[in-house]
Amino acid sequence: MQRKYNKKIGKIGEDISSDFLIKNGYEILERNFICRNGEIDIIAKENEEYVFCEVKTRRNFSFGYPIDAVNYPKIKRILRVAKYYLYVNHLYNKTIRFDVIEVYLNNGKAYINHVKKILL
């Protein structure tokens, strides 16, 4: 039951993040891009830069801040999936960036913290 709840909260966070990115001039290219190496929540484009976004959503801080969940193994997985995405889409010599979008849900409101260039 908890897993279903977490997926639902995660989807809400991804929807909010996608809307946020669109409102800020990003083009959403993919959501939940999956391959055998893992998954990337949102792949977007800002001007000529490809942005790979990991979305972390929390209702409270019992398990720490959302960005704390983006640890070294997670970063390595994201990097492998991003490389695969670039390869299969023939995107060579492109500028890329890795971001984390933290979504805090509290009393029916969403608060967003967009951390740019987290992995570099």
C-alpha positions as CSV (number, residue, x, y, z in Angstrom):
1,M,0.0,0.0,0.0
2,Q,2.8,2.4,0.9
3,R,4.5,1.8,-2.5
4,K,1.3,2.8,-4.3
5,Y,1.0,5.9,-2.2
6,N,4.6,6.8,-3.0
7,K,4.1,6.3,-6.7
8,K,1.0,8.6,-6.6
9,I,2.9,11.3,-4.7
10,G,5.8,10.9,-7.2
11,K,3.5,11.3,-10.2
12,I,2.0,14.4,-8.6
13,G,5.5,15.9,-8.2
14,E,6.4,15.1,-11.8
15,D,3.2,16.7,-13.0
16,I,3.9,19.8,-11.0
17,S,7.5,19.9,-12.1
18,S,6.6,19.5,-15.8
19,D,4.1,22.4,-15.5
20,F,6.8,24.5,-13.7
21,L,9.4,23.8,-16.5
22,I,6.9,24.6,-19.3
23,K,5.9,27.9,-17.5
24,N,9.6,28.7,-17.4
25,G,10.2,28.2,-21.1
26,Y,11.4,24.6,-21.2
27,E,10.2,22.1,-23.8
28,I,9.3,18.7,-22.3
29,L,10.8,16.0,-24.6
30,E,10.2,12.9,-22.4
31,R,8.6,11.9,-19.2
32,N,9.6,8.7,-17.4
33,F,12.2,7.7,-20.0
34,I,13.0,4.1,-19.2
35,C,15.7,1.7,-20.4
36,R,17.5,-1.2,-18.9
37,N,19.9,1.1,-17.1
38,G,17.1,2.9,-15.2
39,E,14.8,5.9,-15.6
40,I,14.9,9.6,-15.9
41,D,11.8,11.5,-14.7
42,I,11.9,14.4,-17.1
43,I,14.0,15.2,-20.2
44,A,13.5,18.7,-21.3
45,K,15.2,21.3,-23.5
46,E,16.0,24.9,-22.6
47,N,17.1,26.8,-25.6
48,E,19.8,24.4,-27.0
49,E,20.6,22.7,-23.8
50,Y,19.2,19.2,-23.0
51,V,18.2,19.0,-19.3
52,F,17.8,15.6,-17.5
53,C,15.7,16.2,-14.4
54,E,15.3,14.0,-11.3
55,V,12.2,14.9,-9.4
56,K,11.9,14.2,-5.7
57,T,8.7,14.9,-3.9
58,R,8.1,15.0,-0.1
59,R,5.2,15.7,2.2
60,N,7.4,16.0,5.2
61,F,11.1,15.8,6.1
62,S,10.9,12.5,8.0
63,F,13.2,10.9,5.5
64,G,15.3,14.1,4.9
65,Y,15.3,16.6,2.2
66,P,14.3,15.4,-1.3
67,I,17.8,16.2,-2.8
68,D,19.4,13.9,-0.1
69,A,17.8,10.9,-2.0
70,V,20.0,11.7,-5.0
71,N,23.0,9.9,-3.9
72,Y,26.1,8.7,-5.8
73,P,24.6,5.4,-7.1
74,K,21.5,7.3,-8.3
75,I,23.7,9.9,-10.0
76,K,25.6,7.1,-11.8
77,R,22.3,5.5,-12.9
78,I,21.0,8.8,-14.2
79,L,24.2,9.4,-16.2
80,R,24.0,6.0,-17.8
81,V,20.4,6.5,-18.8
82,A,21.2,10.0,-20.2
83,K,24.1,8.6,-22.3
84,Y,21.7,6.0,-23.7
85,Y,19.0,8.6,-24.5
86,L,21.6,10.8,-26.3
87,Y,22.9,7.8,-28.2
88,V,19.5,6.4,-29.4
89,N,18.3,9.9,-30.4
90,H,21.6,10.7,-32.3
91,L,22.2,13.7,-30.2
92,Y,25.9,14.2,-30.5
93,N,28.0,17.2,-29.3
94,K,25.0,18.7,-27.5
95,T,25.1,20.7,-24.3
96,I,23.5,18.8,-21.4
97,R,22.7,19.5,-17.8
98,F,21.5,17.5,-14.9
99,D,19.0,19.0,-12.5
100,V,17.1,18.0,-9.4
101,I,13.6,19.4,-8.8
102,E,12.5,19.2,-5.2
103,V,8.7,19.4,-4.7
104,Y,7.3,19.9,-1.2
105,L,3.6,19.2,-0.7
106,N,2.1,20.9,2.3
107,N,-1.6,21.7,3.1
108,G,-2.6,21.5,-0.6
109,K,0.2,23.8,-1.8
110,A,3.3,22.8,-3.7
111,Y,6.7,24.5,-3.2
112,I,9.4,23.9,-5.8
113,N,13.1,24.1,-5.5
114,H,14.9,23.7,-8.9
115,V,18.5,22.9,-8.4
116,K,20.4,23.3,-11.6
117,K,23.6,21.5,-12.7
118,I,23.6,19.2,-9.7
119,L,25.8,16.5,-11.1
120,L,28.6,18.5,-12.5
